[in-house]
Amino acid sequence: MSDPNCTACRETYNDIKKIVDNNKDEMQIGYSYFSDNISLLGLVQEAASRQDRFWECHQLIMENPISSDTTYYYNLLSQTGIDLDILKKDMNSPDLEKDIKENFKKISQRSIYGTPTFIMNNKIITKEVSLTGLDYLIKEAIKNQ
């Protein structure tokens, strides 16, 4: 779980990306947006996922400064080839907000209340684990498959 507005998530993004890139052929990666409320960045990411452009958009969002300007994100994400008309429509869809809220509820039911949080082999790993520790846990899980 991660929140693109979360300082800790942004600070660890490059290290997490490196760990994932080093192990991506050996594991499946999923992402869930989680926050106290639905933000512009959450809407942008979730709408991008409806066009199978989540990872490219997530990377751009995490590697660039946060803004409250929607046009800033439209310009930024246009680099991915995403259909901006569909993105705008999806961002304003009540179904998207409903889906996000339902996901927040499911995450909270697992007693997850903060980000970043990782789940590996159905075990919750909170942000208290070091990045070195996370890398070790991933390598051990891969080795023991």
C-alpha positions in Angstrom: 0.0 0.0 0.0 1.2 3.4 -0.8 0.0 7.0 -1.1 1.7 9.3 -3.6 1.2 12.2 -1.2 2.9 10.3 1.6 6.4 11.7 2.4 7.8 8.3 3.5 6.4 6.7 0.3 8.0 9.4 -1.8 11.3 9.2 0.1 11.6 5.4 -0.3 10.2 5.3 -3.9 13.6 5.0 -5.7 14.9 2.3 -3.3 11.7 0.3 -3.5 11.8 0.6 -7.3 15.3 -0.7 -7.3 14.4 -3.7 -5.1 11.4 -4.4 -7.3 13.4 -4.1 -10.5 16.0 -6.5 -9.2 13.4 -9.1 -8.3 10.6 -8.5 -10.8 11.2 -11.7 -12.8 10.8 -13.8 -9.7 7.7 -12.2 -8.1 4.4 -10.7 -8.8 3.9 -7.0 -7.9 0.7 -5.3 -7.1 -0.1 -1.8 -5.9 -2.9 -0.4 -3.8 -3.5 3.3 -3.2 -4.3 3.9 0.4 -4.8 7.2 2.3 -7.0 9.0 4.8 -8.9 10.5 1.9 -9.1 10.4 -1.8 -6.6 12.9 -3.3 -6.1 14.3 -6.8 -3.0 12.0 -7.1 -5.0 9.0 -6.1 -7.7 9.7 -8.7 -5.1 10.3 -11.4 -3.3 6.9 -10.6 -6.5 4.9 -10.4 -7.9 6.5 -13.6 -4.6 5.7 -15.3 -4.9 2.1 -14.2 -8.2 1.8 -16.2 -6.1 2.4 -19.3 -3.4 -0.1 -18.2 -1.0 2.9 -17.8 -0.7 2.7 -14.0 3.0 1.9 -13.7 4.2 4.6 -16.2 2.0 7.2 -14.6 2.9 6.1 -11.1 6.6 6.5 -11.9 6.1 10.0 -13.3 4.0 11.0 -10.3 6.6 9.8 -7.8 9.6 11.2 -9.6 8.1 14.7 -10.0 7.0 17.4 -7.5 3.5 17.3 -6.1 1.1 19.9 -7.4 -2.5 20.8 -6.8 -2.9 21.7 -10.4 -4.8 19.1 -12.4 -3.4 20.5 -15.7 0.1 19.9 -14.4 -0.7 16.1 -14.2 -2.4 16.1 -17.6 0.7 17.5 -19.2 3.0 15.2 -17.2 1.0 12.1 -18.1 0.6 13.0 -21.7 4.2 11.7 -22.0 2.9 8.1 -21.5 0.5 8.2 -24.5 -2.5 8.0 -22.2 -5.8 9.2 -23.6 -6.4 12.3 -21.6 -10.1 12.6 -22.5 -10.7 9.1 -21.0 -8.5 9.9 -18.0 -10.5 13.1 -17.3 -13.8 11.2 -17.7 -12.6 8.4 -15.4 -11.3 10.8 -12.8 -14.7 12.3 -12.5 -16.6 9.0 -12.5 -18.5 8.2 -9.3 -17.6 4.6 -9.9 -13.9 5.3 -9.5 -14.5 7.1 -6.2 -16.7 4.2 -5.1 -14.0 1.6 -6.0 -11.3 3.6 -4.2 -13.5 3.8 -1.0 -14.2 0.1 -1.2 -10.5 -0.7 -1.5 -9.8 1.6 1.5 -12.3 -0.3 3.5 -10.8 -3.7 2.6 -7.3 -2.5 3.5 -8.5 -1.1 6.8 -10.2 -4.5 7.6 -6.8 -6.1 7.4 -5.7 -3.7 10.2 -3.5 -1.6 7.9 -3.6 2.0 8.7 -0.4 3.6 7.3 1.8 3.7 4.3 4.1 2.4 3.0 2.9 -1.1 3.8 3.9 -4.3 2.0 2.2 -7.6 1.9 4.3 -10.6 0.9 2.9 -14.1 0.8 -0.2 -12.7 2.7 2.0 -11.4 5.5 1.8 -7.7 6.3 5.2 -5.9 6.4 5.0 -2.4 7.8 7.2 0.6 7.1 9.3 -0.3 10.2 11.2 -2.9 8.2 14.4 -1.4 6.7 14.8 -1.4 2.9 17.7 -3.8 3.4 15.4 -6.0 5.5 12.7 -5.9 2.8 15.1 -6.9 0.1 16.3 -9.8 2.3 12.7 -10.9 3.0 12.0 -10.9 -0.8 15.1 -12.8 -1.6 14.3 -15.4 1.1 10.7 -15.8 -0.1 11.9 -16.3 -3.7 14.5 -18.8 -2.5 12.0 -20.8 -0.5 9.4 -21.1 -3.3 
